[in-house]
Amino acid sequence: MPELLYFAGPPAAGKSTLVAHLCRDLEWLEALKPLAHQTEARSGVVQLGRLRPGFPGTDTLSMGALPVAEAWLTGPDAPGAVIAEGDRLASAPFFDRLRAAGWTVTLVVVLVDPDVLEARRAARTDWTPNPSWLKGRDTKAYRLAEVADLIVDGTNLTGAAADLASHPVATLLAEARR
């Protein structure tokens, strides 16, 4: 059964950092599909989204990426394991359709103490988000937390990664590093 490990949460909660920690030391190679990147072939794990310095993930995908991703993941060329993070594909209907197609979906929502979240956002000098956009992203993240399979504390990302170490996708990534 294919596995999806998907990370959602408010901007600056630590989603990208946590995924980077789980995938550390792996060489990312561009996959044949335009929506994904894959690790070394031995891991068998595909990262859904676009690689970009510092913040890989689904946020930079086009608005039309959802049906393309869904068609690929439910089609005959689908990978066996996927790790993804970000807002663009994070929706209950997307996850439900994958589950109906036989996927095991683990939705992990990364939440952080509000003071820590504000400090992280203030420390980012490379972005100045529109306040209404930021409020919308926060609201969506907290709604997803209501249906999450797992909520992790993004304050301690090393501890959060350790909490996920037994997940099948994390196990595949760990084995690939050996």
Backbone as ProteinMPNN parsed JSONL, in Angstrom:
{"seq_chain_A": "MPELLYFAGPPAAGKSTLVAHLCRDLEWLEALKPLAHQTEARSGVVQLGRLRPGFPGTDTLSMGALPVAEAWLTGPDAPGAVIAEGDRLASAPFFDRLRAAGWTVTLVVVLVDPDVLEARRAARTDWTPNPSWLKGRDTKAYRLAEVADLIVDGTNLTGAAADLASHPVATLLAEARR", "coords_chain_A": {"N_chain_A": [[0.849, -1.176, 0.0], [0.656, 2.208, -0.897], [2.282, 5.023, 0.687], [1.672, 8.198, 2.132], [3.17, 10.859, 3.665], [2.345, 13.73, 5.002], [2.938, 17.112, 5.691], [1.562, 19.82, 7.369], [0.77, 23.14, 8.497], [0.978, 26.331, 10.232], [2.534, 29.157, 8.534], [6.017, 29.309, 9.041], [6.075, 27.489, 11.096], [7.744, 25.329, 11.037], [7.66, 23.301, 9.155], [9.079, 22.896, 6.662], [11.673, 22.76, 7.653], [11.512, 20.508, 9.287], [10.914, 18.473, 7.409], [13.234, 18.673, 5.877], [15.054, 17.836, 7.801], [14.252, 15.169, 8.17], [14.902, 14.21, 5.666], [17.593, 14.588, 5.458], [20.969, 14.521, 4.276], [20.424, 13.181, 1.947], [20.593, 12.882, -1.526], [18.865, 14.875, -3.743], [17.098, 14.238, -6.629], [15.858, 15.317, -9.726], [12.663, 14.281, -10.559], [10.847, 12.442, -13.092], [8.303, 13.385, -13.304], [6.634, 16.533, -13.325], [5.843, 17.583, -10.883], [7.283, 16.596, -8.785], [10.115, 15.582, -6.829], [12.722, 13.269, -6.382], [14.402, 11.16, -4.046], [17.591, 9.528, -3.82], [17.545, 6.594, -5.799], [17.525, 4.292, -4.268], [16.038, 4.783, -1.964], [13.346, 5.027, -2.633], [11.486, 6.995, -2.112], [9.493, 9.749, -2.888], [9.567, 13.255, -3.041], [6.995, 15.428, -2.957], [6.376, 18.364, -4.656], [8.164, 21.45, -5.215], [11.635, 21.863, -5.408], [13.426, 24.323, -3.782], [15.788, 26.729, -2.755], [16.258, 26.524, 0.69], [13.433, 26.407, 1.274], [11.795, 23.947, 0.341], [8.913, 22.421, -1.173], [5.29, 22.333, -1.485], [4.202, 24.827, -1.772], [5.004, 26.537, -3.847], [3.913, 25.475, -6.093], [1.726, 25.58, -8.954], [-1.633, 26.882, -8.988], [-3.187, 25.066, -10.291], [-2.152, 22.602, -9.699], [-3.237, 20.646, -8.028], [-5.242, 18.806, -9.259], [-3.51, 17.584, -11.094], [-1.525, 16.423, -9.481], [-3.132, 14.652, -8.035], [-4.102, 12.972, -10.106], [-1.701, 11.797, -10.959], [-0.812, 10.489, -8.597], [-2.818, 8.637, -8.203], [-2.652, 7.095, -10.394], [-1.168, 4.623, -12.692], [1.62, 4.978, -12.642], [2.345, 5.788, -10.149], [4.348, 6.615, -7.286], [5.686, 4.622, -4.533], [5.988, 5.713, -2.037], [5.569, 8.858, -0.52], [6.611, 12.049, 0.524], [5.574, 15.153, 1.701], [5.027, 18.688, 2.049], [3.41, 21.728, 3.01], [1.061, 24.253, 1.864], [-0.402, 24.199, -0.539], [-1.453, 21.673, -1.538], [-2.721, 20.718, 0.661], [-5.511, 19.534, 1.69], [-8.611, 18.276, 2.86], [-10.35, 16.934, 0.946], [-8.474, 16.15, -1.053], [-6.792, 14.41, 0.409], [-8.715, 12.508, 1.159], [-9.479, 11.451, -1.36], [-7.092, 10.232, -2.12], [-6.888, 8.293, -0.1], [-9.139, 6.76, -0.767], [-8.173, 5.675, -3.081], [-6.448, 3.815, -2.153], [-4.233, 4.664, -0.715], [-2.228, 5.066, 2.226], [-2.583, 7.656, 4.271], [-0.903, 9.968, 6.197], [-1.486, 12.694, 7.956], [0.328, 15.203, 9.234], [0.319, 17.764, 11.466], [2.076, 20.605, 12.178], [2.496, 22.465, 14.954], [3.123, 25.426, 16.866], [4.092, 27.221, 19.785], [2.481, 30.351, 20.136], [4.102, 32.662, 20.688], [6.674, 31.807, 19.986], [6.226, 31.283, 17.292], [5.662, 33.868, 16.311], [8.16, 35.067, 16.803], [9.801, 33.599, 15.068], [8.691, 34.327, 12.624], [9.224, 37.062, 12.632], [11.963, 36.996, 12.476], [12.489, 36.256, 9.899], [13.779, 37.667, 7.149], [13.427, 37.625, 4.496], [10.857, 37.726, 3.554], [7.691, 39.324, 3.406], [4.797, 38.885, 4.313], [1.396, 39.382, 3.279], [-0.886, 40.521, 5.659], [-3.587, 39.539, 5.695], [-3.42, 37.268, 4.086], [-1.666, 35.752, 5.637], [-3.228, 35.366, 7.944], [-5.258, 33.819, 6.823], [-3.823, 31.502, 6.076], [-2.996, 30.641, 8.609], [-5.499, 30.082, 9.783], [-6.4, 27.995, 8.102], [-4.466, 26.061, 8.724], [-5.014, 25.519, 11.442], [-7.554, 24.471, 11.197], [-7.003, 22.159, 9.745], [-5.616, 20.846, 11.717], [-7.623, 19.854, 13.28], [-8.397, 17.537, 12.008], [-6.149, 16.075, 11.837], [-3.8, 13.351, 11.702], [-1.687, 13.251, 13.336], [-0.293, 15.505, 15.614], [2.422, 17.582, 15.956], [4.879, 19.145, 18.02], [6.313, 21.934, 16.931], [8.226, 23.465, 18.138], [10.384, 22.078, 19.136], [12.079, 20.699, 16.87], [13.835, 18.588, 16.432], [13.021, 16.739, 18.341], [10.441, 16.349, 17.358], [11.012, 15.11, 14.92], [12.108, 12.754, 15.885], [9.83, 11.648, 17.021], [8.531, 10.847, 14.753], [10.048, 8.843, 13.7], [9.405, 6.117, 13.446], [7.539, 5.96, 11.463], [6.515, 4.554, 8.327], [7.474, 5.923, 5.945], [9.487, 7.594, 6.995], [11.142, 5.602, 7.952], [11.984, 4.368, 5.555], [13.473, 6.502, 4.511], [15.47, 6.716, 6.458], [16.721, 4.228, 6.162], [17.757, 4.544, 3.616], [19.861, 6.231, 4.054], [21.786, 4.641, 5.121]], "CA_chain_A": [[0.0, 0.0, 0.0], [1.482, 3.407, -0.923], [2.263, 5.849, 1.904], [1.867, 9.637, 2.039], [3.44, 11.556, 4.918], [2.118, 15.118, 4.6], [3.106, 18.078, 6.777], [0.87, 21.098, 7.242], [0.909, 23.984, 9.68], [1.085, 27.749, 9.911], [3.835, 29.594, 8.03], [7.112, 29.439, 10.02], [5.936, 26.509, 12.176], [8.863, 24.392, 10.966], [7.364, 22.195, 8.226], [10.211, 22.686, 5.743], [12.833, 22.358, 8.453], [11.282, 19.13, 9.731], [11.074, 17.601, 6.246], [14.673, 18.681, 5.553], [15.717, 16.995, 8.81], [13.948, 13.769, 7.854], [15.529, 13.859, 4.389], [18.987, 15.054, 5.465], [22.034, 13.712, 3.687], [20.001, 12.489, 0.732], [20.717, 13.645, -2.767], [17.578, 14.98, -4.41], [17.195, 14.2, -8.078], [14.597, 15.692, -10.328], [11.904, 13.127, -11.061], [10.285, 12.634, -14.427], [7.058, 14.129, -13.195], [6.933, 17.928, -13.042], [5.433, 17.984, -9.543], [7.964, 15.874, -7.723], [11.548, 15.338, -6.809], [12.894, 12.017, -5.659], [15.702, 10.935, -3.442], [18.327, 8.468, -4.486], [16.622, 5.523, -6.162], [17.45, 3.236, -3.25], [15.073, 5.073, -0.91], [11.996, 4.829, -3.122], [10.615, 8.047, -1.613], [9.373, 10.932, -3.729], [9.108, 14.457, -2.361], [6.064, 16.139, -3.809], [6.571, 19.797, -4.559], [9.317, 21.976, -5.929], [12.814, 22.167, -4.613], [13.926, 25.688, -3.867], [16.722, 26.907, -1.64], [15.719, 26.834, 1.996], [12.038, 26.078, 1.506], [11.164, 23.091, -0.663], [7.55, 22.055, -0.804], [4.21, 22.486, -2.454], [3.692, 26.19, -1.813], [5.294, 27.221, -5.106], [3.219, 24.833, -7.204], [0.644, 26.388, -9.51], [-2.957, 26.614, -8.421], [-3.741, 23.91, -10.99], [-1.369, 21.402, -9.388], [-4.005, 19.645, -7.282], [-5.731, 17.683, -10.08], [-2.369, 16.901, -11.713], [-0.944, 15.577, -8.431], [-4.085, 13.576, -7.743], [-4.105, 12.03, -11.224], [-0.443, 11.049, -10.946], [-0.728, 9.615, -7.426], [-3.806, 7.561, -8.292], [-2.437, 6.409, -11.662], [-0.297, 3.442, -12.706], [3.025, 5.33, -12.43], [2.475, 6.396, -8.827], [5.421, 6.089, -6.442], [5.224, 3.856, -3.389], [6.052, 6.505, -0.81], [5.676, 10.287, -0.801], [6.666, 12.992, 1.634], [5.234, 16.477, 1.18], [4.65, 19.689, 3.036], [2.98, 23.002, 2.47], [-0.347, 24.597, 1.852], [-1.082, 24.082, -1.825], [-2.194, 20.422, -1.688], [-3.249, 20.315, 1.969], [-6.968, 19.649, 1.775], [-9.273, 17.02, 3.208], [-10.785, 16.188, -0.24], [-7.295, 15.541, -1.678], [-6.396, 13.268, 1.23], [-9.784, 11.498, 1.074], [-9.412, 10.78, -2.659], [-5.938, 9.326, -2.086], [-7.264, 7.147, 0.743], [-10.06, 5.933, -1.554], [-7.365, 4.997, -4.1], [-5.605, 2.822, -1.506], [-3.084, 5.245, -0.023], [-2.234, 5.34, 3.652], [-2.238, 9.07, 4.404], [-0.657, 10.469, 7.543], [-1.44, 14.151, 7.987], [1.031, 15.703, 10.415], [0.225, 19.211, 11.577], [3.13, 21.157, 13.03], [2.028, 23.643, 15.675], [4.162, 26.05, 17.682], [3.649, 28.255, 20.715], [2.313, 31.6, 19.387], [5.242, 33.571, 20.856], [7.767, 31.261, 19.176], [5.839, 31.488, 15.911], [5.869, 35.293, 15.999], [9.608, 35.327, 16.769], [10.314, 33.019, 13.817], [8.239, 35.161, 11.51], [9.96, 38.335, 12.699], [13.364, 36.742, 12.109], [12.582, 36.06, 8.447], [13.966, 38.941, 6.464], [13.228, 37.416, 3.068], [9.454, 37.727, 3.174], [6.786, 40.24, 4.099], [3.482, 38.405, 3.868], [0.199, 40.173, 3.471], [-1.515, 40.054, 6.905], [-4.803, 38.739, 5.485], [-2.951, 35.967, 3.598], [-1.109, 35.048, 6.784], [-4.352, 34.953, 8.784], [-5.92, 32.712, 6.133], [-2.966, 30.311, 6.191], [-3.08, 30.185, 10.002], [-6.831, 29.498, 9.971], [-6.419, 26.697, 7.423], [-3.625, 25.132, 9.487], [-5.707, 25.102, 12.663], [-8.664, 23.598, 10.79], [-6.417, 20.853, 9.425], [-5.237, 20.203, 12.985], [-8.805, 19.16, 13.798], [-8.521, 16.235, 11.352], [-4.786, 15.539, 11.704], [-3.477, 12.045, 12.268], [-0.663, 13.493, 14.35], [0.109, 16.893, 15.824], [3.747, 17.626, 16.573], [5.31, 20.438, 18.532], [7.376, 22.467, 16.093], [9.218, 24.192, 18.926], [11.544, 21.188, 19.194], [11.972, 19.94, 15.629], [14.58, 17.333, 16.581], [12.107, 15.848, 19.051], [9.345, 16.013, 16.449], [11.534, 14.127, 13.967], [12.235, 11.487, 16.611], [8.477, 11.113, 17.166], [8.118, 10.303, 13.459], [11.07, 7.898, 13.231], [8.871, 4.788, 13.15], [6.611, 6.002, 10.328], [7.12, 3.832, 7.191], [8.232, 6.806, 5.047], [10.705, 7.977, 7.712], [11.984, 4.408, 7.994], [12.602, 4.253, 4.227], [14.49, 7.554, 4.397], [16.588, 6.342, 7.34], [17.425, 3.095, 5.533], [18.484, 5.039, 2.439], [21.099, 6.888, 4.506], [22.752, 3.616, 5.548]], "C_chain_A": [[0.896, 1.242, 0.0], [1.248, 4.286, 0.314], [2.482, 7.311, 1.552], [2.058, 10.184, 3.445], [3.409, 13.039, 4.577], [2.155, 16.036, 5.819], [2.388, 19.373, 6.446], [1.094, 21.88, 8.527], [1.016, 25.431, 9.273], [2.448, 28.086, 9.315], [4.815, 29.839, 9.184], [6.974, 28.474, 11.198], [7.08, 25.505, 12.183], [8.656, 23.228, 10.023], [8.561, 21.887, 7.329], [11.438, 22.201, 6.49], [12.701, 20.906, 8.89], [11.462, 18.152, 8.566], [12.549, 17.535, 5.851], [15.443, 17.813, 6.538], [15.483, 15.515, 8.499], [14.696, 13.296, 6.61], [17.009, 14.232, 4.337], [19.93, 14.019, 4.852], [21.597, 12.926, 2.456], [20.153, 13.431, -0.448], [19.353, 13.685, -3.444], [17.801, 15.055, -5.909], [15.84, 14.572, -8.662], [13.916, 14.455, -10.897], [11.378, 13.442, -12.46], [9.012, 13.464, -14.385], [7.347, 15.569, -12.776], [6.593, 18.371, -11.617], [6.315, 17.42, -8.445], [9.465, 15.859, -7.916], [11.718, 14.048, -6.033], [14.298, 11.925, -5.097], [16.442, 9.912, -4.282], [17.385, 7.295, -4.701], [16.479, 4.489, -5.056], [16.419, 3.521, -2.163], [13.64, 4.81, -1.357], [11.014, 5.89, -2.674], [10.653, 9.232, -2.569], [8.932, 12.094, -2.855], [8.237, 15.219, -3.34], [6.244, 17.629, -3.584], [7.76, 20.226, -5.387], [10.453, 22.203, -4.961], [13.178, 23.616, -4.853], [14.806, 25.91, -2.656], [15.998, 27.281, -0.345], [14.312, 26.352, 2.254], [11.457, 25.233, 0.388], [9.72, 22.819, -0.249], [6.546, 22.38, -1.87], [3.759, 23.925, -2.619], [3.948, 26.901, -3.136], [4.679, 26.52, -6.318], [2.105, 25.744, -7.706], [-0.679, 26.009, -8.856], [-3.602, 25.396, -9.079], [-3.046, 22.603, -10.672], [-2.19, 20.295, -8.736], [-4.534, 18.521, -8.169], [-4.601, 16.906, -10.757], [-1.736, 15.943, -10.708], [-1.85, 14.39, -8.141], [-4.094, 12.528, -8.855], [-2.845, 11.183, -11.238], [-0.42, 10.049, -9.794], [-1.752, 8.487, -7.439], [-3.654, 6.765, -9.585], [-1.438, 5.275, -11.57], [1.181, 3.741, -12.441], [3.288, 5.935, -11.053], [3.648, 5.79, -8.052], [4.834, 5.328, -5.255], [5.222, 4.625, -2.086], [6.31, 7.964, -1.176], [5.758, 11.04, 0.513], [6.417, 14.368, 1.044], [4.912, 17.407, 2.333], [4.184, 20.932, 2.327], [1.476, 23.104, 2.338], [-1.082, 24.186, 0.583], [-1.937, 22.819, -1.951], [-2.886, 19.975, -0.403], [-4.758, 20.565, 2.037], [-7.563, 18.278, 2.069], [-9.767, 16.273, 1.964], [-9.618, 15.494, -0.956], [-6.881, 14.288, -0.905], [-7.437, 12.153, 1.146], [-9.737, 10.737, -0.252], [-8.209, 9.831, -2.725], [-6.251, 8.095, -1.241], [-8.19, 6.2, -0.026], [-9.316, 5.154, -2.639], [-6.374, 4.016, -3.483], [-4.378, 3.354, -0.784], [-3.31, 5.257, 1.487], [-1.739, 6.768, 3.8], [-2.048, 9.399, 5.873], [-0.503, 11.972, 7.44], [-0.837, 14.573, 9.322], [0.894, 17.219, 10.421], [1.248, 19.67, 12.611], [2.589, 22.443, 13.644], [3.122, 24.131, 16.621], [3.495, 27.049, 18.63], [3.559, 29.583, 19.954], [3.486, 32.58, 19.516], [6.436, 33.112, 20.026], [7.476, 31.495, 17.694], [6.073, 32.941, 15.49], [7.347, 35.635, 15.909], [10.217, 34.773, 15.485], [9.929, 33.877, 12.622], [8.994, 36.487, 11.476], [11.402, 38.173, 12.248], [13.546, 36.551, 10.611], [12.665, 37.421, 7.76], [13.668, 38.839, 4.98], [11.766, 37.392, 2.643], [8.681, 38.734, 4.008], [5.375, 39.882, 3.654], [2.372, 39.421, 4.135], [-0.5, 39.647, 4.723], [-2.776, 39.21, 6.694], [-4.451, 37.358, 4.933], [-2.449, 35.126, 4.763], [-2.219, 34.542, 7.704], [-5.089, 33.772, 8.153], [-5.136, 31.417, 6.233], [-3.021, 29.753, 7.616], [-4.413, 29.491, 10.259], [-6.91, 28.121, 9.328], [-5.622, 25.667, 8.211], [-4.351, 24.638, 10.736], [-6.938, 24.255, 12.347], [-8.149, 22.213, 10.423], [-6.005, 20.115, 10.696], [-6.403, 19.422, 13.58], [-8.973, 17.769, 13.195], [-7.16, 15.545, 11.194], [-4.679, 14.145, 12.305], [-2.487, 12.194, 13.409], [-0.384, 14.986, 14.414], [1.45, 16.86, 16.523], [4.059, 19.048, 16.99], [6.508, 20.902, 17.719], [8.415, 23.268, 16.843], [10.504, 23.398, 18.997], [11.483, 20.263, 17.982], [12.763, 18.638, 15.668], [13.713, 16.307, 17.297], [10.948, 15.419, 18.173], [9.79, 14.971, 15.433], [11.679, 12.765, 14.639], [10.867, 10.83, 16.798], [7.996, 10.419, 15.888], [9.011, 9.174, 12.966], [10.505, 6.528, 12.853], [7.865, 4.788, 11.998], [7.27, 5.317, 9.132], [7.93, 4.713, 6.237], [9.535, 7.237, 5.714], [11.673, 6.803, 7.797], [12.699, 4.199, 6.662], [13.728, 5.28, 4.061], [15.703, 7.226, 5.263], [17.406, 5.208, 6.731], [18.244, 3.552, 4.332], [19.805, 5.709, 2.837], [22.17, 5.878, 4.888], [23.606, 3.15, 4.415]], "O_chain_A": [[1.812, 1.326, 0.818], [0.166, 4.287, 0.901], [3.371, 7.637, 0.765], [1.206, 9.994, 4.313], [4.328, 13.553, 3.94], [1.503, 15.783, 6.833], [2.581, 19.95, 5.376], [1.556, 21.329, 9.526], [1.133, 25.733, 8.085], [3.421, 27.374, 9.565], [4.478, 30.491, 10.172], [7.679, 28.62, 12.197], [7.362, 24.895, 13.214], [9.405, 22.254, 10.082], [9.001, 20.74, 7.251], [12.16, 21.327, 6.01], [13.678, 20.158, 8.865], [12.099, 17.111, 8.728], [13.057, 16.462, 5.526], [16.387, 17.125, 6.15], [16.411, 14.709, 8.559], [15.077, 12.13, 6.511], [17.613, 14.193, 3.265], [19.696, 12.812, 4.917], [22.35, 12.079, 1.974], [19.87, 14.626, -0.356], [18.752, 12.639, -3.691], [18.607, 15.852, -6.388], [14.799, 14.177, -8.136], [14.529, 13.679, -11.631], [11.465, 14.575, -12.933], [8.694, 14.169, -15.343], [8.227, 15.797, -11.945], [7.025, 19.443, -11.193], [6.111, 17.741, -7.275], [9.991, 16.089, -9.005], [10.94, 13.763, -5.123], [15.243, 12.529, -5.605], [15.961, 9.488, -5.332], [16.519, 7.034, -3.867], [15.423, 3.872, -4.919], [15.964, 2.59, -1.499], [12.805, 4.41, -0.546], [9.808, 5.708, -2.84], [11.723, 9.66, -3.002], [8.034, 11.948, -2.026], [8.686, 15.607, -4.419], [6.261, 18.095, -2.445], [8.297, 19.445, -6.172], [10.257, 22.673, -3.84], [13.232, 24.076, -5.994], [14.564, 25.305, -1.612], [15.224, 28.238, -0.305], [14.017, 25.92, 3.368], [10.7, 25.745, -0.437], [9.367, 22.98, 0.919], [6.897, 22.666, -3.015], [2.992, 24.217, -3.536], [3.179, 27.787, -3.511], [4.908, 26.938, -7.453], [1.602, 26.584, -6.96], [-0.81, 24.945, -8.25], [-4.472, 24.761, -8.483], [-3.321, 21.589, -11.314], [-1.86, 19.119, -8.884], [-4.291, 17.356, -7.854], [-4.723, 15.699, -10.971], [-1.445, 14.793, -11.036], [-1.383, 13.258, -8.018], [-4.095, 11.328, -8.577], [-2.907, 9.982, -11.498], [-0.051, 8.89, -9.987], [-1.569, 7.481, -6.753], [-4.442, 5.857, -9.846], [-0.915, 4.991, -10.492], [1.924, 2.841, -12.05], [4.342, 6.528, -10.826], [3.908, 4.591, -8.153], [3.63, 5.385, -5.005], [4.54, 4.244, -1.135], [7.15, 8.269, -2.022], [5.071, 10.715, 1.482], [6.981, 14.715, 0.006], [4.573, 16.976, 3.435], [4.528, 21.162, 1.168], [0.73, 22.177, 2.655], [-2.268, 23.858, 0.634], [-3.065, 22.905, -2.438], [-3.568, 18.95, -0.394], [-5.212, 21.653, 2.391], [-7.075, 17.256, 1.587], [-9.617, 15.052, 1.92], [-9.768, 14.362, -1.418], [-6.648, 13.234, -1.497], [-7.078, 10.978, 1.071], [-9.931, 9.521, -0.276], [-8.297, 8.755, -3.316], [-5.914, 6.976, -1.628], [-8.041, 4.981, 0.056], [-9.773, 4.095, -3.068], [-5.548, 3.443, -4.194], [-3.566, 2.572, -0.291], [-4.432, 5.433, 1.961], [-0.585, 7.057, 3.483], [-2.927, 9.141, 6.695], [0.487, 12.47, 6.904], [-1.406, 14.335, 10.387], [1.315, 17.883, 9.474], [1.279, 19.194, 13.746], [2.264, 23.392, 12.931], [3.936, 23.347, 17.109], [2.466, 27.641, 18.306], [4.473, 29.911, 19.197], [3.827, 33.258, 18.547], [7.132, 33.934, 19.43], [8.371, 31.86, 16.931], [6.626, 33.197, 14.42], [7.754, 36.406, 15.039], [11.069, 35.424, 14.879], [10.737, 34.121, 11.726], [9.358, 36.971, 10.404], [11.996, 39.102, 11.701], [14.663, 36.675, 10.109], [11.724, 38.213, 7.799], [13.655, 39.85, 4.278], [11.463, 37.073, 1.493], [8.991, 38.959, 5.177], [4.826, 40.494, 2.737], [2.421, 40.199, 5.088], [-0.692, 38.437, 4.845], [-3.008, 38.261, 7.442], [-5.111, 36.376, 5.273], [-2.763, 33.94, 4.868], [-2.155, 33.413, 8.19], [-5.496, 32.842, 8.848], [-5.715, 30.353, 6.451], [-3.084, 28.539, 7.808], [-4.451, 28.43, 10.883], [-7.426, 27.181, 9.933], [-6.055, 24.524, 8.352], [-4.3, 23.448, 11.046], [-7.323, 23.407, 13.152], [-8.78, 21.208, 10.749], [-6.045, 18.886, 10.739], [-6.198, 18.443, 14.298], [-9.618, 16.909, 13.795], [-7.049, 14.542, 10.489], [-5.361, 13.805, 13.271], [-2.447, 11.376, 14.328], [-0.255, 15.647, 13.384], [1.612, 16.2, 17.55], [3.576, 20.016, 16.403], [7.591, 20.325, 17.812], [9.396, 23.713, 16.246], [11.594, 23.966, 18.928], [10.909, 19.176, 18.052], [12.39, 17.676, 14.997], [13.674, 15.141, 16.906], [10.514, 14.269, 18.226], [9.036, 14.051, 15.116], [11.4, 11.736, 14.023], [10.751, 9.606, 16.741], [7.16, 9.517, 15.938], [8.748, 8.603, 11.907], [11.085, 5.844, 12.009], [7.387, 3.726, 11.599], [8.474, 5.477, 8.932], [8.981, 4.283, 5.762], [10.582, 7.246, 5.067], [12.888, 6.989, 7.723], [13.89, 3.887, 6.641], [14.796, 4.965, 3.537], [16.84, 7.438, 4.842], [18.635, 5.226, 6.779], [19.312, 3.001, 4.063], [20.749, 5.748, 2.049], [23.347, 6.23, 4.969], [24.467, 2.292, 4.603]]}, "name": "protein", "num_of_chains": 1, "seq": "MPELLYFAGPPAAGKSTLVAHLCRDLEWLEALKPLAHQTEARSGVVQLGRLRPGFPGTDTLSMGALPVAEAWLTGPDAPGAVIAEGDRLASAPFFDRLRAAGWTVTLVVVLVDPDVLEARRAARTDWTPNPSWLKGRDTKAYRLAEVADLIVDGTNLTGAAADLASHPVATLLAEARR"}
